[in-house]
């Protein structure tokens, strides 16, 4: 095992890619092909993604507990091993919708929880006392790059073999390689007291704007703030859009005349464009405020979904994917930036957990509802309109709600 922290970071980035980018982006390609080939309905397609999201979100506290008890290394090994086994099962013995939902939703949901952001961010926190922000930025960038690459690889494998099962075998091989990487490269780093550091708390990104924080504010006081619930509404809105893209956009694009390859390219571009959104929030927030930057991200998502409703031809397809990716990437960072801007570091982990719980539970329901609506009406129009309105309403409420400014510090928008 290496003592070079940058090599460890590369290993953690790979683990995050297989734990999150593969199921989210490449999983979208395989699930769509599997559902179409097996003749399953769209609600099943939605349940695959929805169950995975909900399991991953609700088990986050359990994942943190496991990482604290057995360490980053063993958590990653366990998660990658489980992912390899479940992926092999999806490629060989899964033949019914309930089996696919159980395997992808529960099995890969648990595996992703162990190999995802909790373990990898904790690994970064343990190894990077200095340059931690840079390391975290590189770690998160792995999601976008990993998503782009995995969609391309899986799509080509399915095209070459004419069998979606090839995609699940890629999952299995990538996960098995991850278990080996974690075993050979990653080790638990002890803190100054000689004990293993536990899971790192969520880290609030620096928005670049003057902060407006009352350090004496209690959690109860924060929960009574309408502005907090406006932020949670915005997190739900952006996640709803992303959940639809991951679960249903390929099936939708096929419905309106795009080829399977063209539909897959939209997801690939979406994942890569999230990097642009991640990077755009900081400069916008510094020149205006995190609130304006976050509202702009939601507006961008609304525009992207409007394009999707009327999409035809490659230029509109690419415009949708890029704009949606930028909007979602900006909202990812924007939500954390706004929580860190208006509330103290002491409250940040609890408020982040609340927001993530709401967006995971609510966002996980969107693919299921969308699938059921399609099966009944044979279109997604009302769902897409609802997502547009939710993002517009979220942005408007965020701008109207009064921020919790209690301390006499620099004014914000």
N, C-alpha and C positions, 0 to 999 in steps of 0.2 A: 504493500500500500504506500502510495506517495505521500510526501509531506509538502508538496508544491500545491499551494492553495488554488492556483489558476487551473491546474490539471483537475483538481477536485471540482472546480466550478464547471468545467467542460462536462465532467461526468454528471453533475447535478442537472445541467442543462439538457443533457440527453435523457435523463430519467424523467424530467418534467415534460419533455416532448412525447415520450411514450405514455406517460401517465395521463396527460391532458390533451395534447395536440392530436394524437392518434384517435382516441375515442371521439373527440369533438368534431374534427374536420374529416379525417379519413373514414371514421365510422359513419359519417353522413353518406359518403359515397357507397359504402358496402351495404348499409341498411336499406338505402333506396333500391339498389339492385336486387337485394335479397327479397324485399317485400314484393317488388314487381314480378320477379321470377317465380316466387312461391304463390302468387295470387292472393296475398293477404290484403286487408283493407288499410286505409290511411290512418285509422285510429291506432292500429298496431304500430305503424311507423311512428306516430306521435308518442305512443306509450314507451317505445324503445328509448327515445331520447329523454322524455319526461321522467321516467323511472330512474334513469341514470343520474340526471340532474338532482332529483330529490334525494336519492340515496347518498350521493356525494356530499350534498349540502347538510343533510340532517346528521350524517355520521362524522362531520368535521370535528366536533368535540371528542369523539371516540378516537379519531385519527391522531389528534393532538396528544391524547392520553397514551396511546401506543408508542408514539415517537418518544415521549418523555420516559416511558418505562424501559423500552428496549433499544432506543437510540435510532438515529437517522439511518445508519447502515443496515441494520436488521429490518427496519420497517420497509426500506426500499427493496431489499432482497425478497421479503415476504410478498410485497405488492406485485413485483415483477413476476415472481413465480406463479402467483395466482392468476395474473393476467395471461401468462403463457398457457396455462391449463384451460382457462375459460375460453380463450381464443381458439385453441385446438378443438374444444367441444363445439363451438359455433361452426367450425369448418367441417365437422364430421357427423355429430349425432343429433344436432338440433334440427328438428323438422316441423315443429308446431309453434304457433305464435307465442304461447305461454312459456315455452322453453327458451325462445329467443329473448323475451322480455326478462325472464329470470336470469339468463346468462349475461346479457348486455346491461340490463338495468341494475340488478343486484351484484352479480359477480364482478363486472368491470367497474361498477360504481365503488365497490369496496376496494378493488385494486387501485383505482385512480385516487382514492382517498389516501392510500398508503404511499403512493409514488408521486403524489401531486404537490401542490404549493406548500402545504404545511411542512412536510419533511424537507423539501428542497430549500424553502426559505429558512428553515431552522439550520440546515447545513451551511448556508451562506452566513447566517448570523454567527455560527460557531467559528468559521474559518476566517471571516473578514471583520476584524476589529477596526481596520482602516479601509478606506475605499469601498465601504459597504454599499453605498448608493450606486456606485458604478457597477458593482457585482450584481446587485439586484436588477438593475436595468438590463444587463446582459442576460441574466436568467430569464426575465420576462420576454426579452426579444426572441429567445429560443422557441417560445410558443408560436409566434408568427411565422418564423422561418420553418420550424418543424411542421406546422400545419400546411404551409405551402408545399413543402417537399413531400410530405406523406400523402397528400391528395394526388399529386402527380404520380408517385410510385404506385399507389394502389389502383388508380385509374388505368395506368398502362398494364398492370398485371391482370386486371379483370378483362381488358380488351384482348390481350394476348391469349389468355386461357379460355375466354368466353364463359367464365365461371366466377361468381362472386366469392366462392370459397377461397380462392387464391388470396383475396384480401385479408381474410381472417388468418391464413397461414403467415402472411407478412406480419400481422400483429403478434402471432405466437413467436416467430423468430426474433422480432425486435425486442419483445419482452424477455425472452430467454437471454439474449445478448445483454439486456439491461441488468439481469440478475448477476451475470458474470462481471459486468463493469462495476456494479456496486460492491461485489465481493472483493475484487482485486484493487479497486482504486479508492473507494470511500471508506473512511474510518470515523468513528465518533471522537470528537476532540473534547478533551476535558478542560474545564475552566480553571481559574487560578486556585480554587480550593481543592482541585483534584477530583471533582465530581462532574458527571456529564451534564452539560447544559440542556435545559428543557427547551420545548418549542418556543421560538422567538415570537414575541407579540407582533401583530400587524404593524408595519412601519408606515407612518404618514409621510407621503411624498411632500417635498418642499414646493409649494405653489409659486414661490417667488414674490408673492404679494405680502404686504404688511398684515400680520395676523391680528385677529380680533378675538381674544380669548379671556374668559374669566376663570382663572385657575381655582377659584373657590367654588365653582358650580358643581353640584352633586349630580350623580346619575339620575336621581329622581327629578331634579330640575331640568336636566337635558331631555328627559322623556316627556316632560310637560311642554316642551317647545314645539309649536306647530312647524317651525322651520325644519326640525329633524324629520318629521313625518313627511314633509315635502321632499326632502332628500331621499327618503325611503321609497316614495312614490316614483321618483325619477329613476332609482335603481331598478325598480320593477319594470318600468317602461322600457328602458334600454335592454334589459335582459329578455323581455318578451320579444323584442325585435330579433335579437340574436338567436333565441331559442327557435323561432320560426325558421330562420335562415338555416340553422344546423339541421333541423328535423325535416322540413318540408320543401325548402326552396328548390332542391333538385327535382323532386317529383312535380312541383308546380311548373318549373321551366320545361320539363319534358311535355307536360300537358299542353303548353302553349307553343310547342313546335321546335324546341331546341333539342339537339342530340344529347345523349348521355355524357359525351366528352365535353360539350359546351356547358352543360349544367354543372359538371364537376369543376370546370375551370372557374365558375363563379365563386364557389366555395374556396378554391385555392387562392384566388385574388383577394377575397374577403379576409382570409387569415393573414395574408401578407400586408394588406392595407391597414390592419389594426396597429402595426408598428408606427405608421405615419400619425395615426390618431394619438397613440401613446406619447409621441414626441411633441405633438402640436399643443397639448394642453398647457405645458409650462410657460412658454412665451406668451400665450393669450392671457393666461391668468395673471402673469406678472404685469402686463400692460393694462389690464382691466380689473378683473377679480375672478376668483375661482367660481363664483356663482354665474357670472356671465359666460365663462368658458364651458361650464357644465351645461348650461341652457343651450349654448350653441351646438354642443355635441348632440343633444336630444333633437334639436331642429334639423341637424344634418341627417340623423337617422330617419326622421319623418320624411324628409325629401327623398331619401333612398327608397323607402317603402312605397312612396308615391310613384317613383320610376318603375318599381317592380310591378305595380298594378297594371301599368300600360306598356310593359317591356316588349319590344320586338326588335330583332336584329342585334348583331354583335356589339355595335357601339353602345346601345342602351344597356345591354347585359353587362358590359365591362364598367360602364358608368355606375350602374347600381352596385356592383360588387365593391368597387373602390370607395364610393361615397359611404356605403354601409359600413365597410371595414374601418374607415377613418372615424366615422361617428361612434361606432362601438368602442374602438380603441381609446378614443378621447373620453368616452363616458366611464370606461374602466378606471382610468387614472383620475378623472374628474371627481368621481364619487369619493375616492379616498382623499383627494386633495381638499375637498370642501369640508369633510369631517375633521381633518387635521387643522384646517384654517380657523374654524369657528369653535372647536372644542379642544380641551386640554389633552396632552399626551396621556394623562392618567385615564381619561374617559374613552380615548380612541379605540382600544381593543373591544370594549363592551359595545360601543355604538357600531363599530364595524361588524361585529357578530350579528347584531340585530338587523342591520341592513342586508347582510348576506343571507340571513335566514329568510327574510321577506322576499328578496329577489329570487332565491332558489326555489322556495315553495311556490310562489306565484308564477315565476318564469317556467318552472317545470310543468305547470298545468297548461300552459299555452299550447305546446305541441299536441297534447291529448285533446284539448277542446277543438283545435284546428282540424285534427284528423276526424273527429266525430262530425264536425260541421261539414267537411268535404264529403264524407260518406252519405250524409243526408241530402246535400245540395249540389254536389259535384263541382264545386268551385271554392276558392278561398277568399273571394272578394271582400265579404263582410269582415273576415278576420283581419285582413290587411288594412282595411279602413279603420278598424278598431285599434290596431297597433299604431297607426299614424296619429289618430286622435289622442291616444294615451301618451305618446311622446310630446305632442303639442301641449296638451293639458299639463303634463309634468313640468315642461319648461316654463309655462305661464305661471303655474303655482309657485315654482321656485323663485321667480322674479318678483312675485307679489308678496310672498311670505316674508315676514320681518326676521332678519338674522338675529341670533342671540348676542348682540353687542352690549356688553356690560361694563367693559373696562375703557377708560379714556385713552384709546390708542388711535392710530391712524385710521381714518375713515375708509370704508370699503363701499363698493357699489351695492 
